[in-house]
Amino acid sequence: MNDGTSSPTGPMPTSTTAPVPALIVHGLELRRSAHRAETKTGATGNTPAQAAPPLVGPVDLTVERGQVVCLVGPSGCGKSLTCMSLLGMLPDGVTRTAGTIRVNGQAVDGQDANGAPPERLRLLRGRGAAYVLQNPASCFDPVFTIGAHFQETLAAHQPDGSRSGARPDWRTAARAALCEVGFDDAQAILRHYPFQMSGGMLQRVMIALALVLDVPLLIADEPTTDLDLPSQARVLDLLEQVRRTRNMAILLVTHDLSVAARMAHRMAVMRHGRVVEQGDVRELFAAPRHPYTRALLAAHHRLYGLCPPQGDDTVQQHPASSSAAAGRP
C-alpha cells in the first residue's frame, strides 16, 4: 500500500511514454431511460429523465496497471451500476447520458438502438476486462461442468488462438489457471458442476476464468461479501497475488473498510451516486476531508475500538493498513 512518501507500485517505465491506465472514467452520468421515465410519470413529449438528478454521476475514476482502487459507499449509492456501465452492461431502463469510459485506452461504446452490444464491446468484455460478481453461483449454468465453462469462455473470447498466434488447448489453460488460484486437483474441478462447489470455490473459479484470458483489468463487485472469514481471506490473498504477479489493475467494490485498508492503493468514497472524495488510501484514513468520509471512518473506528478520545484529533492507524503497508511493494 502506498503512502504519501513511497514510490509508485511496480517498476518505473523505461520509456518516456507513460503507460496507458487500465481504466479511465471521466464525467460518467447514468440516468433512467427516457421511455422508462415517461411510463413512470405518465408524461409525454420531452423526457423528464434529463431534468431529474442522475442515478449516478458525475463519476471520475482512474485505475493504473498493478494498482487496486477500492470503491466504497452505502448500499444503493450506485457502486454496482457504475461497475456495470464500465463494460456496457447496464440493465434495462438505465442509460449512460454523459461521460467517457476507456478500458486499456479503448473507448467503451453503449448499446445500439436494438439493444445488442457491438462485437467490439463483446470482445472487450473478455479480452480487456473481467467482471467478478458478489454471488458467483449466478454466473454459472448449473447443467454444465466447470470445464464446459472454461471451454466456452476461451472459444468466445479467443476464437483465433492466443495472443501469440497459437491456438491454446483449453484443458491445459484451464488447469493452469485453476492451479494458480489454489486448487490442488484442477482436473477434478473441471469435472465438477457449479452446485457441487462452495461459494468460495466458485469465486476462485471466477477469478481463474479471468486469468485464463490474461485480462489486464479485473472488476470485482463485493467478491467477499457472501463468504465466511477463511474464504474471504483466501480470495483477498488471491487478488493480491494476481495483482502482483500479473501487474493486473483491480477495481474492488466493498462495504468493508478493513478490506480497503488492506488491499487498496487508492480509495474512492461514493454517496448518493457521486464520488465525494478519493485519494491515497492511507491519506484518506489519516485525514478525510469530506463530512461523509469522516462519518464513515468514525463509525469504522468505533466498530474496531479505534475511536480517539474526545477532544483528541489524532486518528489511530488501522491495523490492517499498517500491516499491509509494511509488506507490500
DODREN-327861 format. One record per residue (C-alpha): x, y, z; residue in three letters. Coordinates in nm, 2 decimals. Each point is the difference from the previous one (the first is absolute). Example, Ala and Ser with C-alpha at 12.3 -4.5 7.8 and 13.67 -1.06 7.14 Angstrom:
<nodes>
       x       y       z  type
    1.23   -0.45    0.78   ALA
    0.14    0.34   -0.07   SER
</nodes>
This chain:
<nodes>
       x       y       z  type
    0.00    0.00    0.00   MET
    0.14    0.34   -0.09   ASN
    0.03    0.28    0.24   ASP
    0.08    0.36   -0.08   GLY
    0.37   -0.05   -0.01   THR
    0.04   -0.34   -0.16   SER
    0.07   -0.06   -0.37   SER
   -0.27   -0.12   -0.24   PRO
   -0.07   -0.37   -0.01   THR
    0.19   -0.21   -0.25   GLY
    0.31    0.08   -0.21   PRO
    0.03    0.34   -0.16   MET
   -0.05    0.01   -0.37   PRO
    0.31    0.00   -0.21   THR
   -0.14    0.22   -0.28   SER
   -0.11    0.36    0.02   THR
   -0.35   -0.09   -0.10   THR
   -0.22   -0.05    0.30   ALA
   -0.19   -0.34    0.01   PRO
   -0.37    0.01   -0.09   VAL
   -0.21   -0.04    0.31   PRO
   -0.21   -0.31    0.01   ALA
   -0.32    0.20    0.07   LEU
   -0.08    0.37   -0.04   ILE
   -0.35    0.13    0.08   VAL
   -0.08    0.37   -0.05   HIS
   -0.32    0.18    0.07   GLY
   -0.21   -0.32    0.00   LEU
   -0.38    0.05    0.05   GLU
   -0.27   -0.26    0.00   LEU
   -0.37    0.07   -0.02   ARG
   -0.33   -0.17   -0.04   ARG
   -0.07   -0.07   -0.37   SER
   -0.25    0.25   -0.16   ALA
   -0.28   -0.26   -0.06   HIS
    0.03   -0.13    0.36   ARG
   -0.02    0.34    0.15   ALA
   -0.30    0.10   -0.21   GLU
   -0.18   -0.32    0.08   THR
    0.06    0.05    0.37   LYS
   -0.12    0.37    0.01   THR
   -0.26   -0.03   -0.27   GLY
    0.15    0.30   -0.18   ALA
    0.04    0.03   -0.38   THR
    0.22    0.21   -0.22   GLY
    0.35    0.09    0.12   ASN
    0.14   -0.25    0.25   THR
    0.00    0.10    0.36   PRO
    0.30   -0.23    0.06   ALA
    0.25    0.28   -0.10   GLN
   -0.17    0.24    0.24   ALA
    0.03   -0.24    0.30   ALA
    0.33   -0.05    0.18   PRO
    0.20   -0.28   -0.15   PRO
    0.00   -0.34    0.17   LEU
    0.37    0.00   -0.01   VAL
    0.24    0.29   -0.07   GLY
    0.21    0.17   -0.07   PRO
    0.26   -0.26    0.06   VAL
    0.37    0.02   -0.07   ASP
    0.23   -0.30    0.06   LEU
    0.34   -0.11   -0.12   THR
    0.15   -0.35    0.07   VAL
    0.37   -0.05   -0.10   GLU
    0.15   -0.34   -0.08   ARG
    0.12   -0.17    0.31   GLY
   -0.23    0.21    0.22   GLN
   -0.30   -0.07    0.21   VAL
   -0.27    0.27    0.03   VAL
   -0.28   -0.06    0.25   CYS
   -0.34    0.14   -0.06   LEU
   -0.18    0.03    0.34   VAL
   -0.34    0.14    0.10   GLY
   -0.34   -0.10    0.14   PRO
   -0.24   -0.24   -0.17   SER
   -0.19    0.16   -0.28   GLY
    0.25    0.28   -0.07   CYS
    0.07   -0.12   -0.35   GLY
    0.32   -0.21    0.03   LYS
   -0.13   -0.30   -0.19   SER
   -0.17    0.21   -0.27   LEU
    0.34    0.18   -0.05   THR
    0.17   -0.33   -0.04   CYS
   -0.25   -0.14   -0.24   MET
    0.03    0.32   -0.21   SER
    0.37   -0.05   -0.04   LEU
   -0.05   -0.29   -0.24   LEU
   -0.33    0.11   -0.15   GLY
   -0.21   -0.24    0.21   MET
   -0.26    0.24    0.14   LEU
   -0.35   -0.15    0.07   PRO
   -0.31    0.09   -0.19   ASP
   -0.13    0.35    0.10   GLY
    0.34    0.15    0.07   VAL
    0.22    0.17   -0.25   THR
    0.33    0.19   -0.01   ARG
   -0.08    0.36   -0.08   THR
    0.34    0.17    0.05   ALA
    0.36   -0.08    0.04   GLY
    0.27   -0.21   -0.15   THR
    0.13   -0.35    0.10   ILE
    0.33   -0.14   -0.14   ARG
    0.12   -0.35    0.08   VAL
    0.37   -0.05   -0.09   ASN
   -0.02    0.31   -0.22   GLY
   -0.31   -0.13   -0.18   GLN
   -0.33    0.19    0.01   ALA
   -0.29   -0.19    0.14   VAL
   -0.31    0.05   -0.22   ASP
   -0.35   -0.02    0.12   GLY
   -0.26   -0.23   -0.15   GLN
   -0.15    0.05   -0.34   ASP
   -0.36    0.08   -0.08   ALA
   -0.09   -0.37    0.01   ASN
    0.15   -0.06    0.34   GLY
    0.27   -0.23   -0.13   ALA
    0.36    0.09    0.09   PRO
    0.23    0.04   -0.29   PRO
    0.26   -0.27   -0.07   GLU
    0.28    0.21    0.12   ARG
   -0.16    0.05    0.34   LEU
   -0.06   -0.38    0.03   ARG
    0.36   -0.07   -0.06   LEU
    0.11    0.27    0.24   LEU
   -0.19   -0.17    0.28   ARG
    0.21   -0.31   -0.02   GLY
    0.34    0.12   -0.14   ARG
    0.02    0.34    0.16   GLY
   -0.18   -0.04    0.33   ALA
   -0.17   -0.26    0.22   ALA
   -0.29    0.05    0.25   TYR
   -0.02   -0.20    0.32   VAL
   -0.34    0.03    0.17   LEU
   -0.10   -0.02    0.37   GLN
   -0.20   -0.32   -0.06   ASN
    0.21   -0.23   -0.22   PRO
   -0.26   -0.27   -0.02   ALA
   -0.21    0.23   -0.21   SER
    0.27    0.01   -0.27   CYS
    0.01   -0.37   -0.06   PHE
   -0.25   -0.23   -0.19   ASP
   -0.07   -0.28    0.25   PRO
   -0.04   -0.26   -0.28   VAL
    0.35    0.05   -0.14   PHE
    0.33   -0.11    0.16   THR
    0.27    0.25    0.10   ILE
    0.20   -0.14   -0.29   GLY
   -0.28    0.09   -0.24   ALA
    0.00    0.36    0.13   HIS
    0.37    0.03   -0.07   PHE
   -0.04   -0.15   -0.35   GLN
   -0.28    0.24   -0.08   GLU
    0.19    0.30    0.14   THR
    0.32   -0.07   -0.21   LEU
   -0.20   -0.07   -0.31   ALA
   -0.20    0.32    0.03   ALA
    0.28    0.24    0.08   HIS
    0.30   -0.16   -0.17   GLN
   -0.15   -0.17   -0.31   PRO
    0.32    0.05   -0.20   ASP
    0.24   -0.12    0.25   GLY
    0.21    0.16    0.27   SER
    0.17    0.34   -0.02   ARG
    0.32   -0.18   -0.12   SER
   -0.20   -0.14   -0.30   GLY
   -0.01   -0.37    0.11   ALA
   -0.34   -0.14    0.08   ARG
    0.00   -0.09    0.37   PRO
   -0.12   -0.34    0.13   ASP
   -0.28    0.10    0.23   TRP
    0.07   -0.28    0.24   ARG
    0.36    0.09    0.05   THR
   -0.09    0.37    0.04   ALA
   -0.28   -0.08    0.24   ALA
    0.21   -0.23    0.22   ARG
    0.28    0.26    0.02   ALA
   -0.24    0.28    0.10   ALA
   -0.17   -0.22    0.26   LEU
    0.33   -0.10    0.15   CYS
    0.10    0.37    0.02   GLU
   -0.31    0.08    0.21   VAL
    0.08   -0.28    0.24   GLY
   -0.17   -0.32   -0.11   PHE
    0.21   -0.30    0.06   ASP
   -0.19   -0.24   -0.23   ASP
   -0.09    0.22   -0.29   ALA
   -0.11   -0.29   -0.22   GLN
   -0.26   -0.10    0.25   ALA
   -0.13    0.35    0.03   ILE
   -0.06    0.01   -0.38   LEU
   -0.23   -0.30    0.04   ARG
   -0.20    0.17    0.28   HIS
   -0.34    0.17   -0.05   TYR
   -0.05    0.34    0.16   PRO
   -0.25   -0.13    0.26   PHE
    0.27   -0.24    0.12   GLN
    0.22    0.29    0.11   MET
   -0.01    0.25    0.28   SER
   -0.03    0.38   -0.05   GLY
    0.37    0.05    0.07   GLY
    0.10   -0.27   -0.25   MET
   -0.22    0.15   -0.27   LEU
    0.14    0.35    0.07   GLN
    0.35   -0.14   -0.06   ARG
   -0.12   -0.17   -0.32   VAL
   -0.14    0.34   -0.11   MET
    0.35    0.15    0.05   ILE
    0.16   -0.29   -0.18   ALA
   -0.23    0.07   -0.30   LEU
    0.14    0.35    0.00   ALA
    0.36   -0.13    0.02   LEU
   -0.05   -0.24   -0.28   VAL
   -0.06    0.30   -0.23   LEU
    0.28    0.20    0.15   ASP
   -0.21    0.31    0.04   VAL
    0.18    0.32    0.11   PRO
   -0.31    0.13    0.20   LEU
   -0.21   -0.19    0.26   LEU
   -0.32    0.16    0.13   ILE
   -0.09   -0.17    0.33   ALA
   -0.34    0.10    0.14   ASP
    0.00   -0.10    0.36   GLU
    0.16   -0.34   -0.06   PRO
    0.03   -0.09    0.37   THR
   -0.34    0.12    0.14   THR
   -0.17   -0.34    0.00   ASP
    0.30   -0.20    0.11   LEU
    0.11   -0.12    0.34   ASP
    0.31    0.15    0.15   LEU
    0.25   -0.26   -0.11   PRO
   -0.14    0.01   -0.35   SER
    0.01    0.38    0.00   GLN
    0.37    0.00    0.10   ALA
    0.08   -0.26   -0.27   ARG
   -0.17    0.21   -0.27   VAL
    0.17    0.32    0.11   LEU
    0.34   -0.17    0.01   ASP
   -0.07   -0.13   -0.35   LEU
   -0.09    0.35   -0.13   LEU
    0.32    0.14    0.15   GLU
    0.20   -0.28   -0.16   GLN
   -0.13    0.05   -0.35   VAL
    0.04    0.37    0.03   ARG
    0.37   -0.04    0.09   ARG
    0.09   -0.29   -0.24   THR
   -0.20    0.12   -0.30   ARG
    0.01    0.37    0.05   ASN
   -0.37   -0.01   -0.02   MET
   -0.22    0.31    0.08   ALA
   -0.29   -0.06    0.24   ILE
   -0.30    0.20    0.07   LEU
   -0.13   -0.14    0.32   LEU
   -0.35    0.08    0.14   VAL
   -0.04   -0.06    0.37   THR
   -0.20    0.11    0.31   HIS
    0.28   -0.10    0.23   ASP
    0.26    0.27    0.06   LEU
    0.23   -0.26    0.15   SER
    0.02   -0.15   -0.35   VAL
    0.07    0.34   -0.15   ALA
    0.27    0.06    0.27   ALA
    0.16   -0.34   -0.08   ARG
   -0.03   -0.01   -0.38   MET
   -0.02    0.35   -0.15   ALA
    0.25    0.25   -0.13   HIS
   -0.28    0.25   -0.06   ARG
   -0.35    0.03    0.13   MET
   -0.31    0.17   -0.14   ALA
   -0.29    0.08    0.23   VAL
   -0.34    0.00   -0.16   MET
   -0.33    0.14    0.13   ARG
   -0.33    0.08   -0.17   HIS
    0.14   -0.11   -0.33   GLY
    0.31    0.24    0.01   ARG
    0.36   -0.05    0.09   VAL
    0.03    0.25    0.29   VAL
    0.37   -0.07    0.07   GLU
    0.29   -0.20   -0.13   GLN
    0.37   -0.03    0.05   GLY
    0.28   -0.20    0.15   ASP
   -0.15   -0.25    0.25   VAL
    0.23    0.08    0.29   ARG
   -0.05    0.37   -0.04   GLU
   -0.38   -0.05    0.00   LEU
    0.01   -0.21    0.31   PHE
    0.23    0.25    0.17   ALA
   -0.16    0.33   -0.11   ALA
   -0.34   -0.03   -0.17   PRO
   -0.13    0.32   -0.14   ARG
   -0.37   -0.06   -0.09   HIS
   -0.25   -0.02    0.28   PRO
   -0.14   -0.33   -0.12   TYR
    0.35   -0.15   -0.02   THR
    0.07    0.12    0.36   ARG
   -0.33   -0.15    0.12   ALA
    0.07   -0.33   -0.18   LEU
    0.34   -0.03    0.15   LEU
   -0.11    0.11    0.35   ALA
   -0.26   -0.28    0.00   ALA
    0.26   -0.25   -0.12   HIS
    0.25    0.11    0.27   HIS
   -0.27   -0.04    0.27   ARG
   -0.08   -0.35   -0.13   LEU
    0.36   -0.10    0.04   TYR
    0.06    0.19    0.32   GLY
    0.23    0.25   -0.17   LEU
   -0.21    0.31    0.07   CYS
    0.24    0.27    0.15   PRO
   -0.10    0.15    0.33   PRO
   -0.23    0.31    0.01   GLN
    0.20    0.31   -0.10   GLY
    0.29   -0.20   -0.14   ASP
    0.04    0.07   -0.37   ASP
    0.25   -0.29   -0.05   THR
   -0.13   -0.28   -0.22   VAL
    0.13   -0.34    0.09   GLN
    0.13   -0.19   -0.30   GLN
   -0.21   -0.31   -0.09   HIS
    0.20   -0.31    0.07   PRO
   -0.08   -0.15   -0.34   ALA
    0.14    0.32   -0.16   SER
    0.32   -0.01    0.19   SER
    0.07   -0.37   -0.05   SER
   -0.08    0.01   -0.37   ALA
    0.22    0.31   -0.05   ALA
    0.29   -0.18    0.17   ALA
   -0.01   -0.30   -0.24   GLY
   -0.12    0.15   -0.33   ARG
    0.22    0.13   -0.28   PRO
</nodes>
